[in-house]
Amino acid sequence: MIVPLPTAAHANDTAGAAWFDDRLDGLFDGLTGLGGLSTGARLEDLQRFARLMQTQGQGVEATRMLYDMAYARAALDEALLTPCDPLRRLADRLHAQYQRAGQWLGMGVC
C-alpha cells in the first residue's frame, strides 16, 4: 500500500504564522520539560552529549534526560568517569545548566 505524502508546497505556508509577534521570540526557550518546567538543557546539547557518549561505548537517550532527572544524573556521572575531555567538559556544563534551572542533581563523582 502506498500512502501519498504532502508535497513541499505546504512548507512555505505562512498564514498560520501571521499571529506571531516578534516580542514572543525566545520567550519559551528552556521550557522543554514536562509541565512547562525548565530542564536547563537544550535538546541539541543533550544530543551532542549522547553522540559523545556513544564514542565511549555508552548509550544515552537524550530526550529522556529532559524529564528523568535520576537518569540524567547517572548519565552525567558516567561521563565524568570517561577519558574523553570534551565529554567531561560538556557533562560539567550540562550539570551547571540543570542546577541553574532548579533541577538539583547533585553529583556522585568528583
All heavy atoms as an XYZ file, in Angstrom:
838
protein
N       0.844     -1.176      0.000
C       0.000      0.000      0.000
C       0.892      1.242      0.000
O       1.816      1.336      0.789
C      -0.897     -0.016      1.232
C      -1.730      1.198      1.380
S      -2.771      1.016      2.835
C      -3.793      2.386      2.608
N       0.579      2.166     -0.867
C       1.337      3.403     -0.961
C       0.473      4.540     -0.435
O      -0.668      4.719     -0.856
C       1.763      3.681     -2.410
C       2.692      2.566     -2.884
C       2.421      5.041     -2.521
C       3.070      2.664     -4.332
N       1.018      5.288      0.494
C       0.305      6.425      1.063
C       0.957      7.695      0.538
O       2.144      7.923      0.760
C       0.378      6.403      2.604
C      -0.307      7.613      3.189
C      -0.211      5.116      3.145
N       0.203      8.534     -0.178
C       0.794      9.771     -0.706
C       1.102     10.745      0.434
O       0.290     10.955      1.329
C      -0.273     10.319     -1.637
C      -1.547      9.698     -1.181
C      -1.195      8.378     -0.560
N       2.289     11.294      0.413
C       2.706     12.269      1.416
C       2.467     13.682      0.902
O       2.467     13.914     -0.305
C       4.186     12.073      1.739
C       4.545     10.728      2.353
C       6.047     10.618      2.510
C       3.860     10.541      3.685
N       2.261     14.637      1.803
C       2.060     16.020      1.349
C       3.291     16.516      0.601
O       4.418     16.130      0.898
C       1.857     16.812      2.631
C       1.881     15.846      3.747
C       2.203     14.496      3.229
N       3.050     17.392     -0.346
C       4.155     17.955     -1.107
C       4.783     19.106     -0.343
O       4.247     19.590      0.648
C       3.662     18.459     -2.472
O       2.721     19.497     -2.237
C       3.028     17.339     -3.287
N       5.901     19.579     -0.819
C       6.623     20.669     -0.174
C       5.905     22.014     -0.316
O       6.335     22.986      0.276
C       8.028     20.773     -0.747
N       4.822     22.056     -1.058
C       4.091     23.326     -1.239
C       3.579     23.857      0.095
O       3.437     25.051      0.280
C       2.935     23.126     -2.200
N       3.310     22.981      1.052
C       2.821     23.399      2.355
C       3.921     24.008      3.214
O       3.642     24.694      4.179
C       2.212     22.208      3.091
C       0.983     21.676      2.431
N       0.949     21.235      1.131
C      -0.270     21.517      2.902
C      -0.252     20.825      0.832
N      -1.018     20.982      1.878
N       5.147     23.756      2.861
C       6.272     24.233      3.666
C       6.367     25.756      3.677
O       6.846     26.341      4.640
C       7.574     23.637      3.161
N       5.911     26.409      2.607
C       6.004     27.868      2.525
C       4.735     28.571      2.979
O       4.595     29.771      2.815
C       6.337     28.286      1.091
C       7.720     27.831      0.683
O       8.605     27.752      1.524
N       7.895     27.504     -0.586
N       3.802     27.843      3.549
C       2.541     28.417      4.012
C       2.788     29.205      5.294
O       3.082     28.647      6.334
C       1.523     27.303      4.248
C       0.175     27.843      4.674
O      -0.084     29.035      4.466
O      -0.616     27.055      5.222
N       2.675     30.518      5.231
C       2.948     31.370      6.393
C       1.682     31.945      7.007
O       1.765     32.756      7.913
C       3.881     32.538      5.999
O       3.254     33.277      4.959
C       5.234     32.030      5.573
N       0.521     31.523      6.534
C      -0.726     32.080      7.067
C      -0.858     31.815      8.564
O      -1.326     32.659      9.313
C      -1.917     31.491      6.323
N      -0.436     30.648      9.016
C      -0.525     30.327     10.432
C       0.441     31.116     11.289
O       0.251     31.269     12.486
N       1.483     31.655     10.700
C       2.484     32.396     11.454
C       2.160     33.892     11.534
O       2.889     34.647     12.161
C       3.851     32.207     10.814
N       1.053     34.308     10.928
C       0.717     35.734     10.922
C       0.470     36.281     12.316
O       0.674     37.461     12.579
C      -0.506     35.971     10.038
N       0.034     35.451     13.244
C      -0.257     35.905     14.607
C       1.009     36.118     15.414
O       0.981     36.773     16.442
C      -1.134     34.885     15.327
C      -0.432     33.573     15.500
C      -0.439     32.523     14.644
C       0.425     33.201     16.584
N       0.351     31.511     15.105
C       0.899     31.904     16.311
C       0.843     33.818     17.747
C       1.753     31.227     17.152
C       1.709     33.124     18.601
C       2.142     31.846     18.301
N       2.131     35.569     14.968
C       3.362     35.589     15.759
C       3.891     37.010     15.931
O       4.013     37.753     14.981
C       4.429     34.713     15.114
C       5.656     34.552     15.966
C       5.657     33.666     17.023
C       6.792     35.298     15.723
C       6.773     33.514     17.821
C       7.916     35.160     16.520
C       7.904     34.261     17.567
N       4.191     37.364     17.142
C       4.705     38.678     17.484
C       6.197     38.522     17.798
O       6.581     37.629     18.543
C       3.951     39.200     18.711
C       4.274     40.647     19.027
O       5.386     41.099     18.701
O       3.415     41.316     19.622
N       7.026     39.395     17.252
C       8.467     39.305     17.489
C       8.822     39.384     18.970
O       9.867     38.906     19.389
C       9.209     40.417     16.729
C       9.237     40.161     15.238
O       9.103     38.982     14.835
O       9.388     41.133     14.479
N       7.959     39.982     19.762
C       8.230     40.065     21.199
C       8.196     38.692     21.863
O       8.734     38.506     22.946
C       7.233     40.992     21.885
C       7.383     42.447     21.448
C       6.283     43.284     22.014
N       5.031     42.866     21.392
C       3.833     43.273     21.757
N       3.691     44.092     22.766
N       2.745     42.854     21.144
N       7.562     37.716     21.218
C       7.484     36.365     21.769
C       8.729     35.541     21.462
O       8.925     34.488     22.060
C       6.253     35.637     21.216
C       4.901     36.245     21.548
C       3.796     35.485     20.840
C       4.677     36.266     23.046
N       9.540     36.022     20.538
C      10.733     35.272     20.143
C      11.631     35.043     21.350
O      12.058     35.971     22.025
C      11.493     36.025     19.051
C      12.550     35.163     18.404
O      12.385     33.932     18.407
O      13.526     35.724     17.886
N      11.925     33.769     21.641
C      12.798     33.425     22.751
C      12.098     33.341     24.097
O      12.710     32.956     25.089
N      10.816     33.684     24.148
C      10.092     33.678     25.414
C      10.038     32.292     26.041
O      10.126     32.143     27.250
C       8.676     34.204     25.196
C       7.770     34.270     26.430
C       8.334     35.288     27.425
C       6.361     34.651     26.027
N       9.929     31.275     25.202
C       9.757     29.923     25.720
C      11.037     29.091     25.681
O      10.978     27.888     25.874
C       8.640     29.219     24.955
C       7.335     29.957     25.048
C       6.840     30.644     23.960
C       6.628     30.000     26.233
C       5.651     31.337     24.042
C       5.443     30.701     26.331
C       4.944     31.366     25.234
N      12.168     29.709     25.434
C      13.433     28.978     25.434
C      13.665     28.359     26.807
O      13.504     28.998     27.829
C      14.609     29.891     25.095
C      14.597     30.335     23.646
O      13.795     29.780     22.871
O      15.370     31.236     23.297
N      14.066     27.095     26.814
C      14.359     26.419     28.067
C      13.151     25.829     28.753
O      13.283     25.194     29.782
N      11.960     26.013     28.188
C      10.763     25.460     28.813
C      10.370     24.154     28.139
O       9.244     23.960     27.721
C       9.605     26.465     28.729
C       9.832     27.774     29.437
C       8.637     28.688     29.230
C      10.077     27.564     30.918
N      11.312     23.232     28.046
C      11.062     21.999     27.310
C      10.732     20.825     28.203
O      10.468     19.750     27.723
C      12.291     21.636     26.459
O      13.421     21.540     27.328
C      12.528     22.666     25.393
N      10.740     20.989     29.510
C      10.465     19.877     30.406
C       8.974     19.615     30.523
O       8.143     20.313     29.964
N       8.609     18.598     31.282
C       7.205     18.273     31.473
C       6.506     19.391     32.224
O       7.055     19.990     33.123
C       7.074     16.972     32.257
C       7.514     15.721     31.525
C       7.342     14.508     32.430
C       6.707     15.525     30.264
N       5.301     19.679     31.866
C       4.524     20.699     32.540
C       5.060     22.097     32.338
O       4.731     23.007     33.076
N       5.929     22.300     31.353
C       6.480     23.618     31.100
C       7.610     23.981     32.046
O       8.039     25.115     32.073
N       8.102     23.038     32.816
C       9.214     23.335     33.711
C      10.511     23.303     32.931
O      10.714     22.443     32.096
C       9.268     22.300     34.849
C       8.036     22.252     35.737
C       8.178     21.111     36.730
C       7.853     23.566     36.462
N      11.384     24.195     33.228
C      12.653     24.243     32.520
C      13.573     23.137     33.002
O      13.714     22.897     34.190
C      13.323     25.595     32.768
O      14.593     25.602     32.177
N      14.190     22.461     32.044
C      15.178     21.449     32.404
C      16.567     22.063     32.448
O      17.480     21.460     32.970
C      15.187     20.299     31.393
O      15.518     20.826     30.110
C      13.856     19.603     31.339
N      16.706     23.224     31.840
C      18.006     23.861     31.823
C      18.899     23.379     30.700
O      19.901     24.002     30.410
N      18.548     22.279     30.070
C      19.374     21.741     28.993
C      18.591     21.762     27.688
O      17.405     21.458     27.663
C      19.799     20.322     29.321
N      19.271     22.145     26.633
C      18.639     22.137     25.308
C      18.801     20.762     24.687
O      19.797     20.081     24.910
C      19.270     23.189     24.416
C      19.009     24.596     24.896
C      19.521     25.656     23.933
N      20.375     25.151     22.889
C      21.585     25.617     22.620
N      22.099     26.596     23.323
N      22.298     25.114     21.637
N      17.831     20.365     23.890
C      17.866     19.060     23.263
C      19.103     18.907     22.380
O      19.717     17.840     22.347
C      16.588     18.801     22.462
C      16.472     17.424     21.816
C      16.596     16.316     22.859
C      15.178     17.307     21.049
N      19.509     19.978     21.692
C      20.699     19.896     20.823
C      21.941     19.538     21.646
O      22.774     18.745     21.216
C      20.959     21.218     20.096
C      19.800     21.747     19.288
C      18.878     22.629     20.106
O      19.331     23.633     20.698
O      17.684     22.307     20.168
N      22.066     20.142     22.832
C      23.211     19.838     23.700
C      23.152     18.400     24.196
O      24.173     17.718     24.274
C      23.251     20.791     24.897
C      23.561     22.220     24.495
O      24.179     22.430     23.425
O      23.174     23.133     25.249
N      21.956     17.946     24.529
C      21.808     16.577     25.010
C      22.073     15.565     23.896
O      22.632     14.496     24.140
C      20.411     16.377     25.597
C      20.132     17.174     26.872
C      18.676     17.028     27.282
C      21.058     16.756     28.001
N      21.705     15.909     22.670
C      22.001     15.022     21.545
C      23.501     14.957     21.286
O      24.039     13.892     20.985
C      21.234     15.470     20.306
C      19.753     15.202     20.418
C      18.950     15.813     19.296
O      19.356     16.800     18.673
N      17.775     15.247     19.040
N      24.179     16.081     21.413
C      25.646     16.082     21.283
C      26.262     15.234     22.390
O      27.193     14.460     22.157
C      26.184     17.504     21.340
C      27.690     17.561     21.212
C      28.197     18.990     21.029
N      29.637     18.960     20.922
C      30.456     19.303     21.902
N      29.985     19.741     23.052
N      31.759     19.238     21.743
N      25.737     15.377     23.603
C      26.200     14.577     24.732
C      26.026     13.085     24.429
O      26.938     12.283     24.663
C      25.421     14.978     25.989
C      25.734     14.153     27.192
C      26.885     14.386     27.929
C      24.879     13.146     27.604
C      27.185     13.627     29.042
C      25.158     12.390     28.716
C      26.315     12.622     29.440
N      24.869     12.717     23.883
C      24.602     11.313     23.550
C      25.578     10.800     22.501
O      26.080      9.669     22.607
C      23.164     11.149     23.070
N      25.895     11.626     21.491
C      26.861     11.205     20.462
C      28.250     11.007     21.061
O      28.943     10.044     20.727
C      26.897     12.228     19.330
C      25.688     12.151     18.414
C      25.882     12.983     17.151
N      26.097     14.392     17.422
C      25.144     15.299     17.570
N      23.888     14.947     17.486
N      25.442     16.559     17.798
N      28.650     11.915     21.950
C      29.959     11.756     22.598
C      29.983     10.521     23.496
O      30.997      9.819     23.572
C      30.309     13.008     23.409
C      30.747     14.219     22.605
C      30.846     15.455     23.499
C      32.082     13.958     21.922
N      28.893     10.237     24.159
C      28.816      9.035     24.993
C      28.919      7.775     24.126
O      29.534      6.788     24.536
C      27.520      9.018     25.803
C      27.499      9.985     26.965
S      28.636      9.556     28.295
C      27.691      8.293     29.155
N      28.357      7.815     22.920
C      28.454      6.666     22.017
C      29.899      6.394     21.641
O      30.287      5.245     21.479
C      27.619      6.890     20.764
C      26.146      6.706     20.990
C      25.339      6.968     19.729
O      25.793      7.664     18.816
N      24.136      6.414     19.685
N      30.705      7.445     21.523
C      32.120      7.231     21.197
C      32.847      6.517     22.328
O      33.903      5.936     22.110
C      32.856      8.559     20.904
O      32.932      9.345     22.098
C      32.192      9.340     19.784
N      32.252      6.540     23.515
C      32.846      5.869     24.667
C      32.162      4.527     24.957
O      32.388      3.924     26.007
C      32.747      6.774     25.908
C      33.417      8.116     25.738
C      34.903      7.968     25.404
O      35.633      7.288     26.116
N      35.334      8.610     24.330
N      31.301      4.090     24.037
C      30.623      2.813     24.193
C      29.434      2.844     25.132
O      28.982      1.808     25.604
N      28.916      4.023     25.411
C      27.778      4.187     26.315
C      26.579      4.695     25.520
O      26.681      5.690     24.823
C      28.106      5.223     27.403
C      29.367      4.964     28.163
C      29.139      4.027     29.336
O      28.021      3.830     29.751
N      30.213      3.478     29.856
N      25.449      4.058     25.671
C      24.233      4.522     25.014
C      23.443      5.428     25.950
O      23.252      5.093     27.113
N      23.015      6.576     25.449
C      22.247      7.536     26.248
C      21.047      8.008     25.426
O      21.185      8.279     24.236
C      23.124      8.751     26.649
C      22.301      9.820     27.329
C      24.265      8.323     27.539
N      19.894      8.096     26.060
C      18.693      8.625     25.420
C      18.592     10.114     25.755
O      18.260     10.487     26.880
C      17.462      7.894     25.918
C      17.450      6.419     25.583
C      16.262      5.711     26.190
O      15.179      6.334     26.295
O      16.420      4.545     26.554
N      18.889     10.944     24.778
C      18.925     12.399     25.011
C      17.574     12.941     25.466
O      17.510     13.740     26.398
C      19.391     13.114     23.746
N      16.495     12.514     24.834
C      15.188     13.053     25.208
C      14.776     12.630     26.618
O      14.103     13.380     27.320
C      14.089     12.632     24.215
O      14.107     11.217     24.076
C      14.307     13.285     22.869
N      15.210     11.459     27.046
C      14.885     11.013     28.410
C      15.541     11.905     29.453
O      15.019     12.116     30.547
C      15.311      9.563     28.597
C      14.929      8.992     29.935
C      15.237      7.526     30.018
N      15.018      7.040     31.359
C      15.353      5.839     31.769
N      15.901      4.983     30.921
N      15.140      5.467     33.014
N      16.688     12.483     29.085
C      17.389     13.375     30.012
C      16.630     14.682     30.232
O      16.942     15.438     31.142
C      18.810     13.651     29.526
C      19.710     12.426     29.599
S      21.391     12.752     29.054
C      21.992     13.782     30.385
N      15.620     14.963     29.406
C      14.801     16.160     29.583
C      13.832     16.031     30.751
O      13.478     17.021     31.379
C      14.001     16.458     28.310
C      14.789     16.956     27.112
C      13.887     16.996     25.891
C      15.402     18.315     27.394
N      13.382     14.813     31.047
C      12.353     14.659     32.072
C      12.707     13.691     33.199
O      12.064     13.711     34.241
C      11.027     14.225     31.430
C      11.089     12.889     30.729
C      10.883     11.711     31.419
C      11.356     12.821     29.369
C      10.950     10.493     30.775
C      11.418     11.614     28.717
C      11.211     10.443     29.416
O      11.275      9.239     28.783
N      13.721     12.851     33.021
C      14.093     11.870     34.043
C      15.400     12.324     34.690
O      16.486     12.044     34.199
C      14.231     10.490     33.401
C      14.445      9.380     34.405
O      14.806      9.665     35.565
O      14.262      8.206     34.022
N      15.278     13.041     35.807
C      16.458     13.635     36.435
C      17.412     12.588     37.010
O      18.620     12.773     36.993
C      16.053     14.634     37.522
C      15.288     15.849     36.990
S      16.150     16.745     35.678
C      15.191     16.308     34.245
N      16.878     11.473     37.495
C      17.752     10.406     38.002
C      18.574      9.817     36.862
O      19.783      9.553     37.011
C      16.922      9.327     38.688
N      17.953      9.633     35.710
C      18.654      9.120     34.535
C      19.707     10.122     34.059
O      20.827      9.749     33.728
C      17.634      8.833     33.422
C      18.245      8.307     32.152
C      18.576      6.968     32.034
C      18.480      9.140     31.068
C      19.129      6.462     30.870
C      19.030      8.654     29.900
C      19.352      7.314     29.810
O      19.909      6.827     28.661
N      19.331     11.403     34.050
C      20.273     12.445     33.629
C      21.487     12.466     34.550
O      22.622     12.555     34.086
C      19.585     13.807     33.624
N      21.256     12.376     35.840
C      22.369     12.383     36.789
C      23.278     11.184     36.567
O      24.505     11.317     36.550
C      21.860     12.377     38.220
C      23.025     12.346     39.186
C      22.637     12.135     40.598
N      23.873     11.980     41.369
C      23.901     11.672     42.613
N      22.804     11.502     43.276
N      25.057     11.545     43.227
N      22.693     10.000     36.383
C      23.503      8.799     36.164
C      24.343      8.931     34.894
O      25.528      8.577     34.881
C      22.604      7.574     36.089
N      23.742      9.476     33.833
C      24.479      9.640     32.573
C      25.610     10.651     32.726
O      26.726     10.434     32.238
C      23.526     10.074     31.459
N      25.348     11.758     33.430
C      26.385     12.774     33.634
C      27.503     12.227     34.528
O      28.684     12.519     34.304
C      25.776     14.046     34.227
C      24.835     14.801     33.297
C      24.138     15.925     34.048
C      25.561     15.328     32.077
N      27.132     11.427     35.528
C      28.149     10.799     36.387
C      29.054      9.872     35.579
O      30.273      9.874     35.742
C      27.491      9.997     37.517
C      26.982     10.874     38.648
O      27.335     12.074     38.687
O      26.234     10.356     39.491
N      28.442      9.067     34.702
C      29.227      8.159     33.859
C      30.161      8.940     32.943
O      31.293      8.530     32.708
C      28.307      7.278     33.022
C      27.632      6.188     33.801
C      26.777      5.303     32.921
O      27.202      4.998     31.783
O      25.687      4.922     33.366
N      29.682     10.062     32.434
C      30.504     10.866     31.521
C      31.749     11.399     32.221
O      32.809     11.522     31.608
C      29.689     12.021     30.957
N      31.627     11.712     33.502
C      32.775     12.237     34.240
C      33.859     11.189     34.459
O      35.010     11.542     34.740
C      32.320     12.806     35.590
C      31.455     14.058     35.498
C      30.977     14.463     36.884
C      32.212     15.197     34.835
N      33.515      9.924     34.318
C      34.484      8.844     34.511
C      35.212      8.457     33.231
O      36.115      7.636     33.269
C      33.780      7.615     35.089
C      33.172      7.791     36.479
C      32.373      6.562     36.868
C      34.263      8.082     37.496
N      34.817      9.034     32.106
C      35.431      8.670     30.831
C      36.730      9.443     30.618
O      36.927     10.515     31.197
C      34.486      8.964     29.651
O      34.301     10.365     29.546
C      33.152      8.265     29.812
N      37.611      8.923     29.768
C      38.849      9.644     29.460
C      38.671     10.752     28.417
O      39.619     11.458     28.097
C      39.765      8.543     28.917
C      38.833      7.534     28.342
C      37.594      7.580     29.196
N      37.454     10.929     27.907
C      37.172     11.914     26.850
C      36.980     13.302     27.464
O      35.959     13.571     28.102
C      35.928     11.481     26.078
S      35.468     12.597     24.742
N      37.962     14.175     27.239
C      37.917     15.510     27.832
C      36.731     16.349     27.336
O      36.055     16.983     28.147
C      39.236     16.238     27.593
C      39.324     17.533     28.369
O      39.074     17.493     29.600
O      39.632     18.572     27.756
N      36.421     16.370     26.020
C      35.254     17.150     25.576
C      33.954     16.650     26.220
O      33.078     17.449     26.545
C      35.224     16.945     24.063
C      36.620     16.588     23.695
C      37.168     15.835     24.871
N      33.849     15.363     26.428
C      32.662     14.803     27.060
C      32.575     15.228     28.525
O      31.499     15.612     29.002
C      32.666     13.276     26.952
C      31.514     12.535     27.612
C      30.164     13.016     27.094
C      31.669     11.036     27.392
N      33.677     15.188     29.233
C      33.669     15.619     30.634
C      33.308     17.092     30.764
O      32.544     17.488     31.646
C      35.022     15.330     31.290
C      35.278     13.855     31.539
C      36.449     13.626     32.464
N      37.635     14.395     32.134
C      38.625     13.981     31.349
N      38.575     12.782     30.812
N      39.657     14.746     31.119
N      33.860     17.942     29.870
C      33.530     19.372     29.912
C      32.055     19.613     29.627
O      31.407     20.430     30.285
C      34.401     20.143     28.913
C      35.832     20.336     29.368
C      36.544     21.379     28.522
N      36.348     21.178     27.100
C      37.239     20.641     26.272
N      38.414     20.267     26.721
N      36.966     20.503     24.992
N      31.512     18.886     28.639
C      30.097     19.030     28.312
C      29.232     18.552     29.480
O      28.226     19.187     29.809
C      29.753     18.256     27.042
C      28.298     18.339     26.567
C      27.856     19.784     26.357
C      28.115     17.522     25.304
N      29.623     17.475     30.129
C      28.870     16.978     31.292
C      28.870     18.021     32.407
O      27.840     18.250     33.046
C      29.465     15.660     31.782
N      30.007     18.663     32.641
C      30.071     19.720     33.654
C      29.143     20.880     33.296
O      28.437     21.419     34.150
C      31.498     20.251     33.813
C      32.371     19.340     34.642
O      31.821     18.574     35.471
O      33.600     19.397     34.471
N      29.154     21.272     32.019
C      28.315     22.391     31.571
C      26.834     22.042     31.690
O      26.031     22.848     32.160
C      28.669     22.765     30.139
C      27.944     24.016     29.659
C      28.518     24.544     28.359
N      28.502     23.588     27.283
C      27.507     23.471     26.405
N      26.460     24.262     26.478
N      27.570     22.571     25.444
N      26.467     20.821     31.274
C      25.071     20.399     31.380
C      24.628     20.344     32.835
O      23.514     20.758     33.174
C      24.863     19.038     30.712
C      24.910     19.037     29.188
C      24.899     17.613     28.655
C      23.758     19.834     28.609
N      25.503     19.855     33.692
C      25.168     19.802     35.111
C      24.895     21.204     35.642
O      23.920     21.438     36.365
C      26.284     19.140     35.911
C      26.022     19.124     37.375
N      26.578     20.039     38.227
C      25.230     18.336     38.122
C      26.143     19.810     39.445
N      25.329     18.770     39.413
N      25.742     22.164     35.279
C      25.549     23.547     35.721
C      24.230     24.108     35.196
O      23.528     24.842     35.901
C      26.722     24.415     35.269
N      23.866     23.755     33.962
C      22.599     24.223     33.399
C      21.418     23.636     34.158
O      20.436     24.343     34.427
C      22.511     23.861     31.914
C      23.452     24.676     31.047
C      23.458     24.206     29.609
O      22.896     23.169     29.259
N      24.117     24.961     28.757
N      21.486     22.363     34.497
C      20.422     21.753     35.295
C      20.317     22.447     36.653
O      19.232     22.717     37.142
C      20.686     20.262     35.510
C      20.244     19.362     34.375
C      21.167     18.779     33.527
C      18.895     19.072     34.176
C      20.767     17.938     32.505
C      18.488     18.241     33.156
C      19.430     17.669     32.324
O      19.025     16.842     31.316
N      21.455     22.740     37.262
C      21.464     23.385     38.567
C      20.804     24.766     38.501
O      20.002     25.117     39.356
C      22.893     23.537     39.083
C      23.631     22.233     39.309
C      23.165     21.506     40.543
O      22.207     20.765     40.514
N      23.852     21.726     41.632
N      21.182     25.559     37.485
C      20.611     26.902     37.344
C      19.105     26.859     37.117
O      18.394     27.777     37.502
C      21.296     27.654     36.202
C      22.628     28.249     36.577
C      23.125     29.224     35.531
N      23.206     28.674     34.189
C      24.248     27.978     33.714
N      25.286     27.740     34.497
N      24.248     27.528     32.494
N      18.628     25.806     36.479
C      17.192     25.683     36.197
C      16.424     25.158     37.408
O      15.213     25.002     37.347
C      16.975     24.755     35.008
N      17.131     24.886     38.483
C      16.467     24.405     39.687
C      16.298     22.899     39.728
O      15.613     22.380     40.596
N      16.904     22.207     38.799
C      16.852     20.741     38.777
C      18.105     20.228     39.473
O      19.038     19.767     38.850
C      16.789     20.221     37.328
C      15.592     20.685     36.564
C      14.311     20.044     37.071
O      14.325     19.028     37.735
N      13.204     20.682     36.772
N      18.144     20.316     40.786
C      19.350     19.940     41.510
C      19.588     18.458     41.372
O      18.788     17.633     41.781
C      19.250     20.324     42.990
C      20.550     20.166     43.664
C      21.568     21.063     43.653
C      21.012     19.069     44.426
N      22.635     20.587     44.362
C      22.315     19.353     44.853
C      20.454     17.845     44.788
C      23.065     18.481     45.615
C      21.207     16.990     45.550
C      22.489     17.305     45.961
N      20.719     18.118     40.766
C      21.035     16.726     40.526
C      22.034     16.181     41.546
O      22.058     14.997     41.797
C      21.649     16.556     39.121
C      20.774     16.938     37.944
C      21.570     16.803     36.662
C      19.549     16.098     37.885
N      22.876     17.066     42.083
C      23.991     16.557     42.872
C      24.934     15.838     41.923
O      24.601     15.582     40.784
N      26.088     15.535     42.336
C      26.997     14.746     41.510
C      27.643     13.718     42.408
O      28.191     14.047     43.443
C      28.074     15.616     40.851
C      27.555     16.445     39.700
S      26.851     15.458     38.368
C      28.119     15.603     37.161
N      27.582     12.467     42.008
C      28.136     11.395     42.797
C      29.634     11.227     42.622
O      30.272     10.539     43.383
N      30.190     11.831     41.586
C      31.601     11.662     41.263
C      32.274     13.020     41.306
O      31.736     13.998     40.825
C      31.771     11.057     39.845
C      33.227     10.890     39.509
C      31.032      9.731     39.774
N      33.448     13.086     41.876
C      34.181     14.367     41.924
C      35.190     14.431     40.811
O      35.769     13.516     40.418
C      34.889     14.523     43.240
S      33.708     14.700     44.599
